[in-house]
């Protein structure tokens, strides 16, 4: 009956964020902006996943605690989203070749799945995790 409809993030520069997420295959399919340019909304899609990007002219910076899983996971609230891959090593190479991040360390999580984290242009954590 239910499915995940979308993930929403807020960013400082929608164009820069759209370009970042396009590297992973997301495509922009819907946009809206306020007449006074106070807010822009873009909807990006990757397979059945929709990423809704909010960009406010006036915004509050991402808290320092949200920039690392070591300081963020114990705080109540939404933490990050993950992109699944078939081969974690190929994903790591893709991220490195495309200049998205350097020195990613693949770890095996408590539930036995290999993963690593990257950050988008605003420091939002994105997990890259191997599918089952």
Number of C-alpha atoms within 10 A of each C-alpha: 2 4 6 8 9 13 14 13 13 20 24 19 16 18 11 13 17 20 14 15 18 14 13 13 12 19 18 18 10 11 12 12 14 10 8 7 11 12 15 19 19 19 20 22 18 15 8 9 14 19 21 19 22 20 22 19 13 9 12 9 11 14 9 10 13 18 16 15 14 9 11 17 14 10 11 7 8 9 16 16 15 14 16 15 15 11 12 19 14 11 20 22 14 15 19 14 11 10 9 15 16 13 8 14 10 16 13 13 11 7 6 9 14 17 24 19 21 17 14 15 18 15 16 20 19 16 16 21 23 19 13 8
